[in-house]
Amino acid sequence: MKPLLLLFFCLALISCQQQTETPVEVALFGEGIISSELPEFATSVNSDQHLIFFNRTTADRSRMWLMYAKLVGDQWSTPDTLPFSKGDYVDVDPFLSADGSKLYFSSNRPVDSSTTEAGVFNSWFVEKEGEEWSTPTLLPAPLNSDSNEIFMTLTQSGEAYFVSNRSGERTIMMSQFTDGQYQEAKKVELRLEGKAVYASNPCVSSDGRFMIVAVRDPQEGGPPDLYVSWQEKGNWGELINLGDEVNTPYAEFAPGLSKDDQILYFTSERPGIVPEQEEGVRPPGDIYVVHTHTLFAKLRP
């Protein structure tokens, strides 16, 4: 092929690829029903995405509840509180198991029935019993300790990822599920621009291949953004910013994935249900969604 003709062919191919690239579209989720004037965060859905769990708080964030709603036709039902989450304690970060039989969450409710005093945050679960949920059960060690544990995510093979300060610093931990038991939890080290950084809100794909986390810029600080890391040969790769469609000058955090890993749910405090707030007033935050295949198409090398 002649050089000039080859150049024309290459330019035409690039132009065609650019025109057919699917744009990244981020959408407000459940406007006026799930996302409301109050703060919402931490989303988990069942396999057909017809049942959703999330947190909602009072306007001043002094009380919060685990909520759920069902999709009826093309409309979400009015959210209701889960029967064990009455606002007496801080119940947060729901995660529904792949088969929908267990709901995990973090809570500062007392572990000893002889007291009503709130304690450190631990990981708990409830089991589905017909149309109802069981009373909360405390997860055993090593998933819990005498320190704070929050934001648990499980892979299909049972690996548990969560945030803990048991080591003296707040960090993401991972416990493998082997021979029917959870093994000693180990620190997960994530790097940004080659340097280890503190990341929170670990949201791991069902196959354990990638993890989405919330990270504050270690140099400039400010509100957190969402990043992704892919696992290859047992090591987590460099954190990659999810881009301007997802991340804004406002806080983005609390990622959650659909069970097929195709949809990312996250909270953003950008103007949404509630418009721009005056300086010094924290925005409430709403839940947003984006398709991971279009998002990752722009990120993967």
FENCOR-V562922 format. One record per run of one state. SS is the DSSP state (H for helix, E for strand, - for the rest). FROM is the first residue (numbers start at 0). TO is the last residue. Records with the same first field share a line. If there is no record, write none. Layout:
# FENCOR-V562922
SS->FROM-TO, FROM-TO
This chain:
# FENCOR-V562922
-->0-1, 20-25, 28-29, 31-33, 35-38, 45-49, 57-62, 72-73, 76-78, 81-89, 96-100, 107-120, 129-130, 133-135, 138-147, 154-158, 164-169, 175-175, 178-179, 182-184, 187-188, 192-193, 197-198, 204-208, 217-219, 232-233, 236-238, 241-250, 257-261, 268-284, 297-300
H->2-19, 291-296
E->26-27, 30-30, 34-34, 39-44, 50-56, 63-71, 74-75, 79-80, 90-95, 101-106, 121-128, 131-132, 136-137, 148-153, 159-163, 170-174, 176-177, 180-181, 185-186, 189-191, 194-196, 199-203, 209-216, 220-231, 234-235, 239-240, 251-256, 262-267, 285-290
